[in-house]
Amino acid sequence: LAEEQVPPQDRRAVKAAGQTARGQAGFSDGNSKWLAPAKAKKIPPKGNSVELSSDGEVEEGSWEMEEEDGSSEDMVDDYGALSSEEEELRSACVILFSCKTSVLFFVLRGGLSEDESEEEEEEEKAVDETSRQKVGQKEEESPDLQLNLDIDEQFKLPTNEQIEREDILLSPPDLHIVHQRIKGNMEVLQDFGEKREEGRSRQEYLALLRRDMAAYYSYSDFLLTKFMDIFPLPELINFLEANEVPRPVTIRTNTLKTRRRDLAQALINRGVNLDPLGKWSKTGLVIYDSSVPMGATPEYLAGHYMLQGASSLLPVMALAPQENERILDMCCAPGGKTSYIAQLMKNTGMILANDSNAERLRSVVGNLHRLGVTNAIVSNCDGRQFPKVLGGFDRVLLDAPCSGTGVISKDPAVKTNKDEKDILHCAHLQKELILSAIDSVNAASETGGYIVYCTCSIMVEENEWVVDYALKKRNVRLVATGLDFGKEGFTRFKDRRFHPSLKSTRRFYPHTHNMDGFFIAKFKKFSNAIPQAQKDEEPAVEAAAPSPVPNTTMEPQPKRKKLEGSKADKEQKPPQPALKKRRSLQAQRRPLKAGQPYPKMMRPQAPTRKKHRVKPSGQ
């Protein structure tokens, strides 16, 4: 080691020489031998400043001595000089990570000769050039690699045998594989002309896509077929994904008891994170997070708000009830819309809250009492019989029972338990209810005459089909709902054509409006008369394209037929008693032929019969 070769007396001279040399521009070749980096010793464990001396004895505080001294030359002398290049690089790495990094680095650089520094610069330049060449080669190869990846990842339609084999081997399907197949299939269908396989039709791709989506999202094949008819394929995926996420919790402020600002402040003080629902609502609040249950706060129990979905506010806003009106809520349970109508009317007028299910009316009564509604009457009647029970309302709200395909996030059972019979059954019931609702409205109302029809379904059979049926059967027309957002209703769907005014209806979807799927239509009744002329033409009308909305010019037609029919009845009525007399006379003459003696009764009637026969001859 350096300590054994150099005596202790000469160390001071070496240090002084090092100090003088350091002040110069560089070091000579003679000084470079003893100024070379020393061999690094093993670093002792943390907390122990122990070092072995050349004699093998333990020297404590050696690290402390170096730090106090602060001179890089002492450290070099203590470690000793090395000759090999590998040891120089190794020692340089250790020195860079030591506590005296900056000082030792400069010493190391100063100890190198000019030739060595030039060689290092040349090596660095060569390394830079090679790295640039490698980057250029990668850039040139990257397009080819990308093309190869695209070719490898191109979607190929599996055969029926492969699908059956996959079903057998993977009894629960691998959702990751199914999801990747859905993505590839969607890409092919979006650019079907270029990406499809030769000899494969679009129907095969759609059948595979429907099968994979049914397995991935747990839907029935019937329901997915219906959804594929309604939505484009990219929008369908968004709709199915939105149904897997619950809708945000929303509440409606009861303005009969408080204001939205005061309610929001009270809930914020209780640890509720909330925001206004939107510009379209003046009473709604959306709840992001709450440290307390929203259905058990003192504000809830006091009736300051109602837990209600955002989509349930829209039908009442479209109805736009006025004060001192008579309003019918035909299917009112659980009472959210009824209480909203009452607060818009400021507890004036009269609201008839009806529902056919007596058990659900309990929640209606409880909510109305809690919210402070005093202008409502609760009834338990079948809505289809309601015009006979009571009529003459200014406005009617019909939230018809439906299949629930717009609230799948709340009731996932709808994915599999609905079929064609359920949809048609709901549509038939809705047609009966909407005719009853229209008949319950007074067209001569000064402020009203409106009917709002809404469902929590997105099926065309339950929405546009029912509305178009009502336009044919009653003297009503569609008007604007007053809602400035939402998608327009269908005017054509597959092979059916609906009335052009169905554009004024509104559809709401979970993936576009972040609320439950909903449909809203608003009618204006312009005549209390019920058109009867279309009864004989029902089959032809249903088979053909829909007829235009009946208007006032079509009303006199049934009246003319009635008048013509009455005139014909008057003309036919006089001969009826004459025929009866003839039959009675014939019946009376039969006993005469048999020889029964009734001469006195028949003599006065004989001349009448002769006179009746004589009149046509001209006497």
VEXLUMKOL-221311 format. One record per residue (C-alpha): residue number from 1; x, y, z. Coordinates in Angstrom, 2 decimals. Example, Ala and Ser with C-alpha at 12.3 -4.5 7.8 and 13.67 -1.06 7.14 Angstrom:
REC    i       px       py       pz
REC    1    12.30    -4.50     7.80
REC    2    13.67    -1.06     7.14
//
This chain:
REC    i       px       py       pz
REC    1     0.00     0.00     0.00
REC    2     0.88     3.69    -0.27
REC    3     1.29     3.96     3.47
REC    4     3.91     1.16     3.53
REC    5     5.93     2.58     0.61
REC    6     5.97     6.20     1.76
REC    7     7.42     6.92     5.21
REC    8     5.46     9.16     7.54
REC    9     8.02    11.97     7.35
REC   10     7.75    12.25     3.58
REC   11     3.94    12.51     3.66
REC   12     4.06    16.20     4.55
REC   13     6.31    16.89     1.62
REC   14     4.00    14.99    -0.66
REC   15     1.06    17.02     0.56
REC   16     2.87    20.27     0.00
REC   17     3.89    19.18    -3.46
REC   18     0.31    18.30    -4.23
REC   19    -0.86    21.69    -3.07
REC   20     1.62    23.53    -5.23
REC   21     0.82    21.37    -8.21
REC   22    -2.87    21.94    -7.75
REC   23    -2.47    25.63    -8.09
REC   24    -0.87    25.14   -11.52
REC   25    -2.73    24.64   -14.80
REC   26    -2.01    20.89   -14.83
REC   27     0.05    18.06   -13.32
REC   28     3.23    16.57   -14.68
REC   29     3.69    12.95   -15.56
REC   30     5.75    12.44   -12.43
REC   31     3.02    13.63   -10.15
REC   32     0.34    11.56   -11.91
REC   33     1.66     8.34   -10.36
REC   34     0.94     9.25    -6.76
REC   35    -2.08    11.41    -7.63
REC   36    -3.87     8.48    -9.29
REC   37    -7.23     7.47    -7.65
REC   38    -6.86     5.26    -4.64
REC   39    -8.42     1.85    -4.29
REC   40   -11.83     2.08    -2.66
REC   41   -12.37     0.14     0.51
REC   42   -15.61    -1.50     1.52
REC   43   -18.02     0.94     3.07
REC   44   -18.78    -0.03     6.68
REC   45   -22.38    -0.48     7.79
REC   46   -24.44     2.53     8.81
REC   47   -23.78     3.89    12.23
REC   48   -20.19     2.46    12.42
REC   49   -17.25     4.71    11.50
REC   50   -14.74     1.84    11.73
REC   51   -11.75     1.35     9.39
REC   52    -8.91    -1.14     9.32
REC   53    -5.35     0.22     9.23
REC   54    -2.42    -1.31     7.42
REC   55    -1.50    -3.21    10.61
REC   56    -4.99    -4.70    10.82
REC   57    -5.96    -2.63    13.87
REC   58    -9.30    -0.94    14.08
REC   59    -9.14     2.84    13.69
REC   60   -12.22     4.69    14.85
REC   61   -13.10     8.14    13.69
REC   62   -11.17     7.90    10.43
REC   63   -14.19     9.15     8.46
REC   64   -14.57    12.02    10.84
REC   65   -10.92    12.97    10.37
REC   66   -11.37    13.12     6.60
REC   67   -14.44    15.29     6.84
REC   68   -12.76    17.67     9.24
REC   69    -9.67    17.91     7.11
REC   70   -11.62    18.54     3.92
REC   71    -8.59    17.97     1.67
REC   72    -8.85    15.60    -1.24
REC   73    -5.13    14.85    -1.23
REC   74    -5.26    13.18     2.20
REC   75    -7.93    10.85     1.00
REC   76    -5.89     9.93    -2.06
REC   77    -2.75     9.26     0.01
REC   78    -4.63     7.13     2.51
REC   79    -6.16     4.88    -0.16
REC   80    -3.01     4.40    -2.27
REC   81    -2.48     4.44    -6.03
REC   82    -3.60     1.91    -8.62
REC   83    -2.37     1.19   -12.10
REC   84    -5.11    -0.66   -14.01
REC   85    -7.79     1.20   -16.00
REC   86   -10.63    -0.93   -14.65
REC   87    -9.68    -0.04   -11.10
REC   88    -9.57     3.62   -12.09
REC   89   -13.11     3.51   -13.45
REC   90   -14.35     1.57   -10.42
REC   91   -12.75     4.01    -8.03
REC   92   -14.15     6.93   -10.01
REC   93   -17.71     5.58    -9.60
REC   94   -17.21     5.13    -5.86
REC   95   -15.70     8.58    -5.46
REC   96   -18.59    10.21    -7.35
REC   97   -21.06     8.80    -4.82
REC   98   -18.99     9.75    -1.79
REC   99   -19.57    12.81     0.36
REC  100   -16.60    14.60    -1.28
REC  101   -17.95    14.07    -4.81
REC  102   -17.17    17.41    -6.39
REC  103   -13.62    17.79    -5.05
REC  104   -12.49    14.29    -5.93
REC  105   -14.04    14.57    -9.41
REC  106   -11.90    17.56   -10.22
REC  107    -8.83    15.83    -8.81
REC  108    -9.51    12.79   -10.97
REC  109    -9.95    14.88   -14.09
REC  110    -6.83    16.85   -13.26
REC  111    -4.78    13.68   -12.80
REC  112    -5.46    12.51   -16.34
REC  113    -3.10    13.45   -19.07
REC  114    -4.07    15.49   -22.10
REC  115    -3.71    12.47   -24.41
REC  116    -6.07    10.43   -22.30
REC  117    -8.64    13.25   -22.25
REC  118    -8.48    13.53   -26.04
REC  119    -8.98     9.80   -26.35
REC  120   -12.00     9.97   -24.08
REC  121   -13.51    12.77   -26.17
REC  122   -13.03    10.73   -29.33
REC  123   -14.64     7.72   -27.68
REC  124   -17.61     9.83   -26.60
REC  125   -18.04    11.13   -30.16
REC  126   -17.92     7.59   -31.50
REC  127   -20.55     6.49   -28.98
REC  128   -22.80     9.40   -29.96
REC  129   -22.49     8.53   -33.65
REC  130   -23.34     4.89   -33.05
REC  131   -26.37     5.84   -30.91
REC  132   -27.60     8.15   -33.67
REC  133   -27.20     5.40   -36.25
REC  134   -29.17     3.01   -34.05
REC  135   -31.97     5.56   -33.61
REC  136   -32.11     6.07   -37.37
REC  137   -32.30     2.34   -37.98
REC  138   -35.14     2.04   -35.42
REC  139   -37.03     4.87   -37.09
REC  140   -36.62     3.18   -40.46
REC  141   -37.72    -0.17   -39.09
REC  142   -40.67     1.20   -37.07
REC  143   -43.09     1.54   -40.05
REC  144   -42.39    -2.03   -41.07
REC  145   -42.86    -3.22   -37.52
REC  146   -46.09    -1.28   -37.22
REC  147   -47.36    -2.76   -40.45
REC  148   -46.49    -6.23   -39.18
REC  149   -48.37    -5.55   -35.95
REC  150   -51.39    -4.32   -37.88
REC  151   -51.34    -7.42   -40.01
REC  152   -51.05    -9.66   -36.97
REC  153   -53.79    -7.84   -35.05
REC  154   -56.26    -7.81   -37.93
REC  155   -59.56    -9.29   -36.77
REC  156   -60.48   -12.65   -38.23
REC  157   -63.98   -14.00   -37.91
REC  158   -63.89   -17.36   -36.09
REC  159   -65.66   -20.33   -37.57
REC  160   -68.57   -22.11   -35.95
REC  161   -66.31   -24.99   -34.96
REC  162   -63.94   -22.64   -33.17
REC  163   -66.84   -21.02   -31.33
REC  164   -68.22   -24.39   -30.26
REC  165   -64.78   -25.53   -29.13
REC  166   -64.37   -22.34   -27.12
REC  167   -67.75   -22.89   -25.47
REC  168   -66.76   -26.42   -24.51
REC  169   -63.27   -25.59   -23.22
REC  170   -64.23   -22.31   -21.52
REC  171   -67.57   -22.98   -19.90
REC  172   -67.45   -19.57   -18.19
REC  173   -66.27   -17.44   -21.15
REC  174   -63.02   -15.54   -20.83
REC  175   -64.24   -11.96   -20.67
REC  176   -60.88   -10.53   -21.74
REC  177   -60.92   -12.56   -24.97
REC  178   -64.57   -11.66   -25.58
REC  179   -63.86    -7.96   -25.04
REC  180   -60.93    -7.98   -27.46
REC  181   -63.10    -9.74   -30.04
REC  182   -65.83    -7.11   -29.63
REC  183   -63.27    -4.35   -30.27
REC  184   -61.91    -6.05   -33.37
REC  185   -65.39    -6.75   -34.68
REC  186   -66.41    -3.12   -34.17
REC  187   -63.38    -1.91   -36.12
REC  188   -64.24    -4.18   -39.03
REC  189   -67.90    -3.14   -39.07
REC  190   -67.01     0.57   -39.07
REC  191   -64.93     0.09   -42.23
REC  192   -66.55    -3.04   -43.57
REC  193   -65.63    -2.54   -47.22
REC  194   -61.87    -2.66   -46.63
REC  195   -61.41    -4.74   -43.48
REC  196   -63.88    -7.57   -43.98
REC  197   -62.84   -11.06   -44.93
REC  198   -63.66   -12.30   -48.39
REC  199   -66.73   -14.46   -48.51
REC  200   -68.05   -13.25   -45.15
REC  201   -71.26   -11.22   -44.95
REC  202   -72.11    -8.39   -42.60
REC  203   -74.80   -10.49   -40.97
REC  204   -72.17   -12.98   -39.78
REC  205   -70.19   -10.20   -38.12
REC  206   -73.32    -8.78   -36.51
REC  207   -74.38   -12.20   -35.24
REC  208   -70.99   -12.74   -33.63
REC  209   -71.04    -9.23   -32.16
REC  210   -74.50    -9.77   -30.68
REC  211   -73.41   -13.10   -29.21
REC  212   -70.25   -11.62   -27.66
REC  213   -72.06    -8.60   -26.23
REC  214   -74.73   -10.86   -24.75
REC  215   -71.98   -12.88   -23.02
REC  216   -69.94    -9.85   -21.92
REC  217   -72.78    -7.62   -20.67
REC  218   -75.22   -10.43   -19.66
REC  219   -78.14    -9.44   -21.90
REC  220   -80.69   -11.60   -23.62
REC  221   -80.43   -11.99   -27.37
REC  222   -83.89   -10.43   -27.82
REC  223   -83.03    -7.25   -25.94
REC  224   -79.69    -6.81   -27.69
REC  225   -81.40    -7.17   -31.06
REC  226   -83.81    -4.39   -30.07
REC  227   -80.97    -2.15   -28.92
REC  228   -79.00    -2.75   -32.12
REC  229   -82.03    -1.55   -34.09
REC  230   -82.22     1.66   -32.05
REC  231   -78.56     2.69   -31.66
REC  232   -75.61     2.81   -34.06
REC  233   -72.89     0.37   -33.06
REC  234   -70.45     2.84   -31.41
REC  235   -73.30     4.44   -29.47
REC  236   -74.62     1.02   -28.48
REC  237   -71.36     0.19   -26.69
REC  238   -71.55     3.50   -24.79
REC  239   -75.15     2.77   -23.82
REC  240   -74.31    -0.71   -22.53
REC  241   -71.32     0.62   -20.59
REC  242   -73.45     3.39   -19.04
REC  243   -75.95     0.81   -17.82
REC  244   -73.19    -0.81   -15.77
REC  245   -72.61     2.40   -13.78
REC  246   -75.21     3.74   -11.32
REC  247   -76.65     7.17   -11.96
REC  248   -75.70    10.00    -9.58
REC  249   -77.90    10.57    -6.55
REC  250   -80.13    13.61    -7.01
REC  251   -82.58    15.39    -4.73
REC  252   -85.33    17.94    -5.36
REC  253   -85.75    20.90    -3.05
REC  254   -89.26    21.28    -1.59
REC  255   -89.90    24.99    -2.11
REC  256   -93.04    24.73     0.01
REC  257   -90.75    24.62     3.06
REC  258   -87.31    25.91     2.14
REC  259   -85.08    27.37    -0.56
REC  260   -82.40    25.52    -2.46
REC  261   -79.64    27.81    -1.20
REC  262   -80.58    27.27     2.44
REC  263   -80.93    23.51     1.94
REC  264   -77.54    23.27     0.22
REC  265   -75.85    25.16     3.05
REC  266   -77.48    22.96     5.69
REC  267   -76.38    19.77     3.92
REC  268   -72.84    21.07     3.38
REC  269   -72.60    21.70     7.13
REC  270   -73.48    18.04     7.64
REC  271   -70.61    16.87     5.42
REC  272   -72.44    16.48     2.10
REC  273   -70.59    17.24    -1.14
REC  274   -73.12    18.57    -3.65
REC  275   -73.65    20.83    -6.65
REC  276   -76.63    22.28    -8.53
REC  277   -78.14    19.71   -10.88
REC  278   -77.96    21.90   -13.97
REC  279   -79.11    25.11   -15.56
REC  280   -82.36    23.47   -16.64
REC  281   -83.46    22.81   -13.03
REC  282   -84.00    25.43   -10.32
REC  283   -84.68    22.92    -7.55
REC  284   -82.39    19.93    -8.21
REC  285   -79.14    19.09    -6.43
REC  286   -76.69    16.32    -7.28
REC  287   -74.98    14.52    -4.40
REC  288   -71.39    13.39    -4.97
REC  289   -70.48    12.21    -1.50
REC  290   -72.12    12.19     1.90
REC  291   -70.96    11.25     5.38
REC  292   -74.59    10.78     6.46
REC  293   -77.41     8.76     4.83
REC  294   -79.43    11.09     2.63
REC  295   -82.68     9.35     3.55
REC  296   -82.32     9.92     7.28
REC  297   -81.15    13.50     7.76
REC  298   -83.24    15.93     9.82
REC  299   -83.83    17.93     6.63
REC  300   -85.24    14.88     4.89
REC  301   -87.51    13.98     7.80
REC  302   -88.69    17.59     7.94
REC  303   -89.70    17.42     4.27
REC  304   -87.15    19.88     2.94
REC  305   -86.22    17.66    -0.01
REC  306   -87.25    14.54    -1.89
REC  307   -84.93    11.82    -3.18
REC  308   -85.81    11.85    -6.88
REC  309   -84.06    10.98   -10.12
REC  310   -83.16    13.76   -12.51
REC  311   -85.26    12.26   -15.30
REC  312   -88.38    12.30   -13.07
REC  313   -88.27    16.09   -12.93
REC  314   -88.63    16.46   -16.68
REC  315   -92.28    15.31   -17.15
REC  316   -93.55    17.79   -14.54
REC  317   -91.54    20.58   -16.16
REC  318   -93.10    19.66   -19.51
REC  319   -96.60    19.60   -17.95
REC  320   -96.07    23.15   -16.58
REC  321   -99.00    23.16   -14.12
REC  322  -100.59    26.49   -13.29
REC  323  -102.14    27.67   -10.05
REC  324  -105.80    26.88    -9.30
REC  325  -106.00    24.13   -11.93
REC  326  -107.49    20.64   -11.70
REC  327  -104.77    18.10   -12.48
REC  328  -104.79    14.32   -12.70
REC  329  -101.70    12.23   -11.99
REC  330  -102.94     8.91   -13.35
REC  331  -100.03     6.71   -12.14
REC  332   -98.68     8.67    -9.18
REC  333   -96.70     6.20    -7.00
REC  334   -94.40     6.86    -5.15
REC  335   -95.46    10.52    -5.18
REC  336   -92.38    12.40    -6.38
REC  337   -94.06    13.92    -9.42
REC  338   -97.27    14.63    -7.50
REC  339   -95.41    16.59    -4.83
REC  340   -93.46    18.47    -7.50
REC  341   -96.75    19.46    -9.17
REC  342   -98.08    20.64    -5.80
REC  343   -95.06    22.83    -5.13
REC  344   -95.29    24.40    -8.60
REC  345   -98.98    25.12    -7.93
REC  346   -98.09    26.47    -4.44
REC  347  -100.66    24.18    -2.83
REC  348  -103.53    25.74    -4.80
REC  349  -106.10    24.09    -7.01
REC  350  -106.66    20.32    -6.83
REC  351  -104.48    17.30    -7.66
REC  352  -106.01    13.85    -7.98
REC  353  -103.23    11.34    -7.29
REC  354  -104.35     7.97    -8.61
REC  355  -102.71     4.57    -8.73
REC  356  -104.08     1.11    -9.35
REC  357  -101.80    -0.51    -6.73
REC  358  -103.13     0.10    -3.22
REC  359   -99.89    -0.97    -1.54
REC  360   -97.87     1.64    -3.40
REC  361  -100.29     4.36    -2.31
REC  362   -98.96     4.06     1.22
REC  363   -95.69     5.64     0.16
REC  364   -97.61     8.33    -1.71
REC  365   -99.58     9.29     1.40
REC  366   -96.44     9.29     3.56
REC  367   -94.48    11.50     1.16
REC  368   -97.34    13.96     0.70
REC  369   -97.69    14.36     4.49
REC  370   -93.94    14.73     4.98
REC  371   -93.57    17.32     2.22
REC  372   -96.55    19.37     3.39
REC  373   -98.83    18.90     0.35
REC  374  -102.41    19.93     1.15
REC  375  -104.12    20.15    -2.26
REC  376  -103.92    16.45    -3.23
REC  377  -106.58    13.72    -3.15
REC  378  -105.41    10.11    -3.28
REC  379  -107.53     7.55    -5.16
REC  380  -107.19     3.87    -5.98
REC  381  -108.80     3.28    -9.39
REC  382  -107.93     1.60   -12.65
REC  383  -106.71     4.30   -14.98
REC  384  -108.51     2.74   -17.95
REC  385  -111.87     3.37   -16.24
REC  386  -111.02     6.88   -15.15
REC  387  -113.02     9.00   -17.59
REC  388  -116.19     7.33   -16.24
REC  389  -115.14     8.00   -12.64
REC  390  -114.15    11.65   -13.04
REC  391  -113.19    13.92   -15.92
REC  392  -112.91    17.52   -16.97
REC  393  -109.31    18.04   -15.85
REC  394  -107.15    20.88   -17.08
REC  395  -103.99    18.76   -17.38
REC  396  -103.15    15.08   -17.08
REC  397   -99.79    13.46   -16.37
REC  398   -99.47     9.83   -17.44
REC  399   -96.28     8.11   -16.32
REC  400   -97.30     4.81   -17.86
REC  401   -96.08     1.43   -16.61
REC  402   -93.42     0.11   -18.98
REC  403   -90.74    -2.53   -19.47
REC  404   -88.08    -0.48   -17.64
REC  405   -85.41    -0.69   -20.35
REC  406   -84.26     2.84   -19.46
REC  407   -83.46     2.04   -15.81
REC  408   -81.30    -1.06   -16.23
REC  409   -78.68     0.42   -13.90
REC  410   -81.28     0.31   -11.10
REC  411   -82.81    -3.05   -12.04
REC  412   -80.30    -5.33   -13.81
REC  413   -82.91    -8.11   -13.94
REC  414   -84.40    -6.36   -16.98
REC  415   -81.42    -7.62   -19.01
REC  416   -82.78   -11.14   -19.15
REC  417   -86.41   -11.27   -18.00
REC  418   -88.02    -9.26   -20.82
REC  419   -89.23   -10.71   -24.09
REC  420   -91.49    -9.80   -27.00
REC  421   -94.68   -10.65   -25.11
REC  422   -93.80    -8.30   -22.25
REC  423   -93.11    -5.42   -24.62
REC  424   -96.36    -5.91   -26.55
REC  425   -98.35    -6.31   -23.33
REC  426   -96.97    -3.02   -22.00
REC  427   -97.66    -1.30   -25.33
REC  428  -101.30    -2.49   -25.33
REC  429  -101.84    -1.26   -21.76
REC  430  -100.22     2.08   -22.60
REC  431  -102.53     2.60   -25.57
REC  432  -105.57     2.06   -23.37
REC  433  -104.24     4.41   -20.68
REC  434  -103.34     7.21   -23.07
REC  435  -106.84     7.20   -24.59
REC  436  -108.32     7.37   -21.10
REC  437  -106.00    10.24   -20.19
REC  438  -106.99    12.19   -23.30
REC  439  -110.68    11.62   -22.60
REC  440  -110.21    12.90   -19.03
REC  441  -109.02    16.32   -20.24
REC  442  -111.33    19.19   -21.02
REC  443  -110.40    20.68   -24.39
REC  444  -112.32    23.86   -23.51
REC  445  -110.08    24.64   -20.52
REC  446  -108.91    28.25   -20.52
REC  447  -105.41    27.48   -19.23
REC  448  -104.95    23.78   -19.93
REC  449  -106.07    21.01   -22.22
REC  450  -102.62    19.34   -22.12
REC  451  -101.57    15.73   -21.65
REC  452   -97.99    14.62   -20.93
REC  453   -97.15    11.00   -21.71
REC  454   -93.84     9.61   -20.42
REC  455   -92.17     6.24   -19.87
REC  456   -88.86     5.03   -18.43
REC  457   -88.36     2.85   -21.52
REC  458   -86.45     3.40   -24.74
REC  459   -88.43     0.92   -26.84
REC  460   -90.13     2.37   -29.91
REC  461   -93.11     0.06   -29.40
REC  462   -93.80     1.73   -26.04
REC  463   -93.11     5.31   -27.08
REC  464   -93.49     6.55   -30.66
REC  465   -95.84     3.74   -31.59
REC  466   -98.22     4.60   -28.73
REC  467   -98.09     8.33   -29.47
REC  468   -98.82     7.77   -33.14
REC  469  -101.78     5.56   -32.17
REC  470  -103.17     8.36   -29.96
REC  471  -102.86    10.87   -32.81
REC  472  -105.04     8.64   -34.97
REC  473  -107.68     7.88   -32.34
REC  474  -108.28    11.27   -30.72
REC  475  -108.45    14.95   -31.63
REC  476  -105.03    15.86   -30.28
REC  477  -101.81    17.22   -31.68
REC  478   -98.23    17.20   -30.43
REC  479   -96.68    20.40   -29.08
REC  480   -93.20    21.34   -27.88
REC  481   -92.26    19.94   -24.48
REC  482   -90.45    23.10   -23.40
REC  483   -87.23    21.16   -22.71
REC  484   -84.24    22.60   -24.54
REC  485   -82.18    19.38   -24.47
REC  486   -82.73    15.74   -25.29
REC  487   -82.82    13.87   -28.58
REC  488   -85.75    14.03   -30.98
REC  489   -88.14    11.11   -31.25
REC  490   -88.16     8.79   -34.24
REC  491   -90.32     9.64   -37.25
REC  492   -89.33     6.41   -38.98
REC  493   -88.17     3.14   -37.52
REC  494   -87.34     0.15   -39.69
REC  495   -90.37    -0.36   -41.94
REC  496   -92.72     1.90   -39.96
REC  497   -93.40     5.58   -40.64
REC  498   -94.73     7.87   -37.93
REC  499   -96.23    11.33   -38.06
REC  500   -93.66    14.12   -38.69
REC  501   -94.76    15.96   -35.53
REC  502   -93.07    13.24   -33.45
REC  503   -89.91    15.31   -33.80
REC  504   -91.25    17.41   -30.92
REC  505   -91.03    14.43   -28.55
REC  506   -87.86    13.98   -26.52
REC  507   -85.66    11.01   -25.68
REC  508   -83.09    10.93   -22.87
REC  509   -80.29     8.38   -22.57
REC  510   -77.89     7.48   -19.74
REC  511   -74.78     7.68   -21.92
REC  512   -75.54    11.16   -23.28
REC  513   -77.41    12.96   -20.47
REC  514   -76.20    10.96   -17.42
REC  515   -79.76    10.23   -16.33
REC  516   -82.14     7.32   -16.65
REC  517   -83.53     6.51   -20.09
REC  518   -86.78     8.42   -20.57
REC  519   -89.32     9.39   -23.22
REC  520   -91.61    12.46   -23.02
REC  521   -94.42    13.59   -25.33
REC  522   -96.83    16.49   -24.81
REC  523  -100.30    16.64   -26.41
REC  524  -102.76    19.49   -26.83
REC  525  -106.41    18.47   -27.05
REC  526  -108.42    20.71   -29.39
REC  527  -111.79    18.93   -29.40
REC  528  -113.77    16.82   -26.97
REC  529  -115.40    14.90   -29.82
REC  530  -114.22    11.36   -30.38
REC  531  -113.75    10.53   -34.07
REC  532  -115.67     7.38   -35.01
REC  533  -115.01     7.20   -38.76
REC  534  -111.78     5.26   -38.39
REC  535  -113.32     2.22   -36.70
REC  536  -114.06     0.42   -39.97
REC  537  -110.64     1.40   -41.35
REC  538  -108.53     0.20   -38.41
REC  539  -106.92    -2.81   -40.09
REC  540  -106.11    -0.90   -43.25
REC  541  -104.69     2.03   -41.31
REC  542  -102.49    -0.15   -39.16
REC  543  -101.15    -2.02   -42.16
REC  544  -100.54     1.09   -44.24
REC  545   -98.62     4.23   -43.48
REC  546   -99.94     6.38   -40.63
REC  547  -102.63     8.85   -41.57
REC  548  -102.21    12.56   -40.79
REC  549  -103.29    13.93   -37.44
REC  550  -107.05    14.51   -37.34
REC  551  -107.93    18.18   -37.34
REC  552  -111.06    20.29   -37.24
REC  553  -111.77    19.86   -40.95
REC  554  -112.29    16.13   -40.47
REC  555  -114.84    16.47   -37.68
REC  556  -117.98    17.20   -39.82
REC  557  -117.62    13.90   -41.71
REC  558  -119.08    11.69   -38.98
REC  559  -121.83    14.28   -38.40
REC  560  -122.94    14.07   -42.05
REC  561  -123.06    10.32   -41.86
REC  562  -125.15    10.54   -38.75
REC  563  -127.60    12.94   -40.45
REC  564  -127.85    10.73   -43.51
REC  565  -128.43     7.73   -41.32
REC  566  -131.21     9.52   -39.38
REC  567  -133.01    10.48   -42.60
REC  568  -132.86     6.93   -43.86
REC  569  -134.22     5.70   -40.55
REC  570  -137.15     8.10   -40.79
REC  571  -137.94     6.88   -44.29
REC  572  -137.75     3.27   -43.19
REC  573  -139.70     3.65   -39.97
REC  574  -143.26     4.18   -41.48
REC  575  -143.40     0.84   -43.35
REC  576  -142.57    -1.10   -40.22
REC  577  -146.07    -0.77   -38.59
REC  578  -147.73    -1.62   -41.93
REC  579  -145.72    -4.83   -42.14
REC  580  -146.70    -5.65   -38.59
REC  581  -150.38    -5.13   -39.51
REC  582  -150.08    -7.42   -42.53
REC  583  -148.52   -10.17   -40.44
REC  584  -151.23    -9.76   -37.80
REC  585  -153.96    -9.87   -40.46
REC  586  -152.50   -12.98   -42.00
REC  587  -152.35   -14.57   -38.58
REC  588  -155.96   -13.60   -38.01
REC  589  -157.12   -14.95   -41.38
REC  590  -155.68   -18.41   -40.73
REC  591  -158.30   -19.29   -38.10
REC  592  -160.98   -18.14   -40.53
REC  593  -159.85   -20.68   -43.06
REC  594  -159.97   -23.30   -40.37
REC  595  -163.65   -22.46   -39.78
REC  596  -163.38   -20.71   -36.42
REC  597  -166.31   -18.28   -35.98
REC  598  -165.02   -14.70   -35.52
REC  599  -167.18   -12.84   -38.08
REC  600  -167.80    -9.72   -36.02
REC  601  -164.10    -9.10   -35.38
REC  602  -163.02    -9.66   -38.95
REC  603  -165.68    -7.65   -40.77
REC  604  -164.44    -4.24   -39.68
REC  605  -160.83    -5.17   -40.59
REC  606  -161.58    -6.54   -44.03
REC  607  -162.38    -3.18   -45.61
REC  608  -159.17    -1.71   -44.20
REC  609  -157.21    -4.41   -45.88
REC  610  -159.04    -3.84   -49.15
REC  611  -158.45    -0.13   -48.94
REC  612  -154.78    -0.78   -48.38
REC  613  -154.67    -2.91   -51.52
REC  614  -156.66    -0.44   -53.52
REC  615  -154.36     2.49   -52.88
REC  616  -151.47     1.24   -55.00
REC  617  -153.88     0.54   -57.95
REC  618  -154.80     4.22   -58.23
REC  619  -158.24     4.37   -56.54
//
